[in-house]
Amino acid sequence: MNKPEFCPACGASNDCTLADPRTADRPCWCYSVSIDPAVLEALPAELRDKSCLCPRCAQVESQL
């Protein structure tokens, strides 16, 4: 079972504000970065659109 607060690629916390009821009213960090579509395409189809990647797996740490 996939949990929305964990990265589907590595299993670490994804720091998604939307996955935490205490911060769900705030925009997620992913709203302010540009994730290469190839990174998302590299995920197995069953893991896509289920939860956020972590910044490391999304390859956007330099954008934060």
C-alpha positions as CSV (number, residue, x, y, z in Angstrom):
1,M,0.0,0.0,0.0
2,N,1.3,3.4,-1.0
3,K,1.3,6.1,1.7
4,P,1.1,9.7,0.4
5,E,3.7,11.1,2.8
6,F,6.5,8.8,1.4
7,C,8.4,9.1,-1.9
8,P,7.3,6.3,-4.2
9,A,10.9,6.0,-5.6
10,C,13.0,5.7,-2.4
11,G,10.5,5.4,0.5
12,A,11.8,8.4,2.4
13,S,9.6,11.3,3.6
14,N,8.6,13.4,0.7
15,D,7.9,16.6,2.8
16,C,4.6,16.9,1.0
17,T,2.4,19.5,2.8
18,L,-0.7,18.1,1.2
19,A,-0.1,14.7,2.7
20,D,0.0,16.1,6.2
21,P,-3.5,17.2,7.6
22,R,-1.7,19.8,9.7
23,T,-0.3,21.6,6.6
24,A,-2.7,20.5,3.9
25,D,-3.9,24.1,3.4
26,R,-0.3,25.2,2.4
27,P,1.1,24.8,-1.1
28,C,3.6,21.9,-1.5
29,W,7.3,22.6,-2.3
30,C,6.7,20.9,-5.6
31,Y,4.5,23.8,-6.8
32,S,7.6,26.0,-7.0
33,V,10.0,23.7,-8.9
34,S,10.2,22.3,-12.4
35,I,10.4,18.5,-12.4
36,D,11.8,16.9,-15.6
37,P,9.0,14.8,-17.2
38,A,11.6,12.1,-17.8
39,V,12.0,11.7,-14.0
40,L,8.3,11.0,-13.7
41,E,8.2,8.7,-16.7
42,A,11.0,6.6,-15.1
43,L,8.6,5.6,-12.3
44,P,6.7,2.4,-12.8
45,A,3.2,3.2,-14.0
46,E,1.5,1.9,-10.8
47,L,3.5,4.4,-8.7
48,R,2.7,7.5,-10.7
49,D,0.2,10.1,-9.5
50,K,-0.1,8.4,-6.1
51,S,2.3,10.5,-4.0
52,C,5.0,13.2,-4.4
53,L,8.6,12.3,-5.0
54,C,11.0,13.6,-2.5
55,P,13.2,16.6,-3.6
56,R,16.2,14.3,-4.1
57,C,14.4,11.8,-6.3
58,A,12.7,14.6,-8.2
59,Q,16.2,16.0,-8.9
60,V,15.1,19.5,-7.8
61,E,17.2,20.1,-4.7
62,S,19.1,22.9,-6.4
63,Q,15.7,24.7,-7.0
64,L,14.7,24.8,-3.4
